[in-house]
Amino acid sequence: MSTAVHCRLSLMEVPGRSEAEHAVSEACRQGRPAFAAVFVADKLLAISERLGYAAGDKLLLDFSRHWAESLRYGDKLYRWSGTSFLAVLRRDANWREVLEEIEELASAPCQAWLDCTDGQIPVALSAKVELLATAGVVSGAEIVRAIDYFVAANVS
């Protein structure tokens, strides 16, 4: 069942890319089991162009709230770029288990409401996801390049 998402945060309150890069580098340096999960919001640019940037910002807030609230204790969500977010996940699990968890999170029903001249319209939120393991990676720069490549290939 879908639920409306109401956000009180602004996008400026979500930690940004520099904090995300630092967290990824630290996870690589520490060598503890961790993963970087990338979420790219689907069709957000098209919605912004059609309904205005305020509508796009509202959906980004709804995305970030939904994902942040769905993560486990100790995980942290960052805004990577315009329509993408990165979660640093502390997991002592194998890649396949964590990927299934993240894919389930990305596909979980989440509905936002946008105000328009005819009232409110529902918008189903979805995302493309990528999961990268940080353990055994020499430098965070390697993960950052992989994240940038995935985001560039999936922005819509």
Kinemage of the C-alpha trace (Angstrom):
@kinemage 1
@onewidth
@group {chain A} dominant
@subgroup {mainchain}
@vectorlist {calphas} color= white
{ca met a 1} P 0.000 0.000 0.000
{ca ser a 2} L 1.346 3.423 -0.916
{ca thr a 3} L 1.536 6.166 1.636
{ca ala a 4} L 1.869 9.888 1.206
{ca val a 5} L 5.237 11.255 2.177
{ca his a 6} L 5.352 14.598 3.924
{ca cys a 7} L 8.754 16.234 4.358
{ca arg a 8} L 9.823 18.927 6.759
{ca leu a 9} L 13.483 18.937 5.707
{ca ser a 10} L 14.999 20.985 2.954
{ca leu a 11} L 17.387 19.482 0.435
{ca met a 12} L 20.108 21.666 1.928
{ca glu a 13} L 19.865 19.639 5.156
{ca val a 14} L 20.794 16.361 3.440
{ca pro a 15} L 24.584 15.875 3.617
{ca gly a 16} L 26.122 16.406 0.178
{ca arg a 17} L 28.669 14.910 -2.143
{ca ser a 18} L 31.802 16.012 -0.298
{ca glu a 19} L 30.560 14.335 2.887
{ca ala a 20} L 29.603 11.256 0.858
{ca glu a 21} L 33.037 11.024 -0.748
{ca his a 22} L 34.653 11.311 2.684
{ca ala a 23} L 32.403 8.539 4.090
{ca val a 24} L 33.222 6.246 1.143
{ca ser a 25} L 36.956 6.915 1.508
{ca glu a 26} L 36.781 6.196 5.238
{ca ala a 27} L 34.889 2.942 4.632
{ca cys a 28} L 37.570 1.854 2.136
{ca arg a 29} L 40.388 2.886 4.460
{ca gln a 30} L 38.917 1.056 7.456
{ca gly a 31} L 38.374 -2.131 5.468
{ca arg a 32} L 35.285 -3.048 7.485
{ca pro a 33} L 32.291 -4.550 5.700
{ca ala a 34} L 30.440 -1.672 4.070
{ca phe a 35} L 28.607 -0.941 0.856
{ca ala a 36} L 27.805 2.144 -1.182
{ca ala a 37} L 24.242 2.062 -2.510
{ca val a 38} L 23.454 4.555 -5.273
{ca phe a 39} L 19.850 5.628 -5.912
{ca val a 40} L 18.976 7.598 -9.066
{ca ala a 41} L 15.441 8.973 -9.063
{ca asp a 42} L 13.510 7.905 -12.166
{ca lys a 43} L 11.995 10.474 -14.541
{ca leu a 44} L 12.647 13.369 -12.199
{ca leu a 45} L 14.081 15.691 -14.843
{ca ala a 46} L 11.038 15.155 -17.071
{ca ile a 47} L 8.696 15.881 -14.158
{ca ser a 48} L 10.651 19.046 -13.302
{ca glu a 49} L 10.491 20.248 -16.895
{ca arg a 50} L 6.762 19.588 -17.123
{ca leu a 51} L 5.586 20.699 -13.677
{ca gly a 52} L 8.385 23.059 -12.629
{ca tyr a 53} L 11.468 22.793 -10.497
{ca ala a 54} L 9.530 23.237 -7.257
{ca ala a 55} L 7.721 19.977 -8.088
{ca gly a 56} L 11.052 18.268 -8.753
{ca asp a 57} L 12.480 19.547 -5.471
{ca lys a 58} L 9.401 18.307 -3.605
{ca leu a 59} L 9.870 14.841 -5.104
{ca leu a 60} L 13.579 14.857 -4.224
{ca leu a 61} L 12.648 15.648 -0.637
{ca asp a 62} L 10.134 12.825 -0.652
{ca phe a 63} L 12.739 10.441 -2.105
{ca ser a 64} L 15.340 11.363 0.478
{ca arg a 65} L 12.892 11.076 3.376
{ca his a 66} L 11.630 7.678 2.170
{ca trp a 67} L 15.119 6.252 1.733
{ca ala a 68} L 16.555 7.759 4.924
{ca glu a 69} L 13.682 6.362 6.986
{ca ser a 70} L 14.058 2.925 5.361
{ca leu a 71} L 17.761 2.506 6.101
{ca arg a 72} L 19.090 0.631 9.113
{ca tyr a 73} L 20.536 2.266 12.204
{ca gly a 74} L 24.110 3.342 11.454
{ca asp a 75} L 23.535 3.764 7.713
{ca lys a 76} L 23.719 7.277 6.296
{ca leu a 77} L 22.119 8.897 3.253
{ca tyr a 78} L 23.840 11.628 1.209
{ca arg a 79} L 22.775 13.666 -1.806
{ca trp a 80} L 25.269 12.775 -4.523
{ca ser a 81} L 24.047 15.032 -7.327
{ca gly a 82} L 20.867 16.562 -8.729
{ca thr a 83} L 18.707 13.436 -8.867
{ca ser a 84} L 20.923 10.908 -7.117
{ca phe a 85} L 21.613 9.846 -3.560
{ca leu a 86} L 24.212 7.624 -1.949
{ca ala a 87} L 23.750 5.513 1.157
{ca val a 88} L 26.758 4.177 3.021
{ca leu a 89} L 25.659 0.900 4.548
{ca arg a 90} L 27.438 -0.856 7.403
{ca arg a 91} L 26.725 -4.536 6.765
{ca asp a 92} L 28.416 -7.769 7.716
{ca ala a 93} L 26.655 -9.639 4.915
{ca asn a 94} L 27.438 -10.809 1.429
{ca trp a 95} L 26.904 -8.604 -1.602
{ca arg a 96} L 23.879 -10.581 -2.895
{ca glu a 97} L 21.987 -10.234 0.415
{ca val a 98} L 22.618 -6.505 0.579
{ca leu a 99} L 21.675 -6.046 -3.089
{ca glu a 100} L 18.338 -7.797 -2.491
{ca glu a 101} L 17.717 -5.527 0.512
{ca ile a 102} L 18.479 -2.368 -1.499
{ca glu a 103} L 16.467 -3.459 -4.540
{ca glu a 104} L 13.518 -4.117 -2.236
{ca leu a 105} L 13.934 -0.664 -0.711
{ca ala a 106} L 14.088 0.982 -4.148
{ca ser a 107} L 10.989 -0.859 -5.356
{ca ala a 108} L 8.944 -0.389 -2.163
{ca pro a 109} L 5.752 1.548 -2.822
{ca cys a 110} L 6.262 5.215 -2.109
{ca gln a 111} L 3.868 7.839 -3.284
{ca ala a 112} L 4.304 11.575 -3.141
{ca trp a 113} L 1.673 14.222 -3.668
{ca leu a 114} L 2.176 17.304 -5.797
{ca asp a 115} L -0.006 20.385 -5.627
{ca cys a 116} L -1.410 21.558 -8.951
{ca thr a 117} L -4.235 23.796 -10.131
{ca asp a 118} L -6.707 20.882 -9.965
{ca gly a 119} L -5.722 19.867 -6.427
{ca gln a 120} L -3.190 17.242 -5.539
{ca ile a 121} L -1.917 14.559 -7.883
{ca pro a 122} L -0.169 11.370 -6.772
{ca val a 123} L 3.257 10.535 -8.169
{ca ala a 124} L 4.750 7.069 -7.683
{ca leu a 125} L 8.419 7.327 -6.792
{ca ser a 126} L 10.961 4.824 -8.070
{ca ala a 127} L 14.702 4.619 -8.605
{ca lys a 128} L 17.482 2.785 -10.356
{ca val a 129} L 20.017 1.316 -7.933
{ca glu a 130} L 23.633 0.170 -7.913
{ca leu a 131} L 25.512 -1.483 -5.066
{ca leu a 132} L 29.271 -1.308 -4.591
{ca ala a 133} L 31.301 -3.074 -1.909
{ca thr a 134} L 33.968 -0.938 -0.247
{ca ala a 135} L 35.924 -3.715 1.496
{ca gly a 136} L 39.117 -4.556 -0.346
{ca val a 137} L 39.019 -1.374 -2.430
{ca val a 138} L 42.301 0.505 -2.182
{ca ser a 139} L 40.904 4.012 -2.573
{ca gly a 140} L 37.580 5.762 -2.352
{ca ala a 141} L 38.331 7.381 -5.733
{ca glu a 142} L 37.665 4.029 -7.417
{ca ile a 143} L 34.190 3.875 -5.858
{ca val a 144} L 33.540 7.549 -6.690
{ca arg a 145} L 34.315 6.908 -10.378
{ca ala a 146} L 31.938 3.928 -10.427
{ca ile a 147} L 29.189 6.006 -8.780
{ca asp a 148} L 29.640 8.863 -11.273
{ca tyr a 149} L 29.510 6.419 -14.193
{ca phe a 150} L 26.284 4.804 -12.918
{ca val a 151} L 24.619 8.169 -12.229
{ca ala a 152} L 25.553 9.577 -15.665
{ca ala a 153} L 24.182 6.471 -17.398
{ca asn a 154} L 20.877 6.510 -15.492
{ca val a 155} L 19.712 10.108 -15.135
{ca ser a 156} L 16.304 10.516 -16.734
